[in-house]
């Protein structure tokens, strides 16, 4: 007899939860079942066909008669649990044709809309001091082919300021609710807004908080961007310590005139998609927005840099998101650069090593 390798145990006093993350099943074990399972984990050969608990653990799939082959996995157990645990969305009645899918999807949306949508946790800018951004410019001279070839990750930035109009264009084309697009008449109330990048379920679950160091006409600080109003509101001043300390020592951010923390409103995703696979979609959407930001910045003549490496706790504090269902996922920034992919310090180190080798 074997212990199913696809289970993990969560304490939930006075019981414990055994979760089969591959088959999406959960079982709550009391002290008797938990004790017996611990004995079998210590020695699976103690399995007893005549023991009703053993038989039930086997029937539940917590025990298996044959050893399961585990796929090769180069990361830790947590990443494996996430990846496998969000595979194969369980469907009780998979639709067999487009008519069935349409009916099931409409029923699902009707059920979702029967509950209130998550409240916007940000104070609307029209009820406080806010900054209305200038009209975004049109990228009429931009060539998509040249922009795609020109997009490049740089780590060496000058301290030249970014124009407020360029910032407005960046935010509007990345996160703004596009006025130029006709609303979808079939969309539910509150879900008619559309951005330039796709969003799971049309929820626009991702938001942006702006880190400003050197933008003409805008004081340094951290600002929330309000997509519907195309406006900013001040969240916090910049920290006293170097910004590189927030991004795992990547101190080339210290010369970056502006950056955008892309966040996800998990509560919006929970509202429509209760299955944990939707967590994948939060990162997919953040990736869409990151690429849009970079292409717009490139078309404006700016260089870009991006990272997913940051200290979550201090960043959440800076963004005023501690304990919030809105969480930071990614960072992207832009500014004037000499176009170098490496920072000067790394280039100097490589040159010294080349000389001594």
PyMOL commands that set and color helices and strands:
alter all, ss='L'
color gray80, all
select helices_A, chain A and resi 31-42+44-46+52-59+77-85+98-113+125-127+144-150+164-175+200-202+243-245+251-255+266-272+278-299+312-318+344-356
alter helices_A, ss='H'
color red, helices_A
select strands_A, chain A and resi 2-3+7-12+15-20+25-29+63-64+131-132+206-212+221-226+231-236+258-265+303-307+326-335
alter strands_A, ss='S'
color yellow, strands_A
deselect
rebuild
show_as cartoon
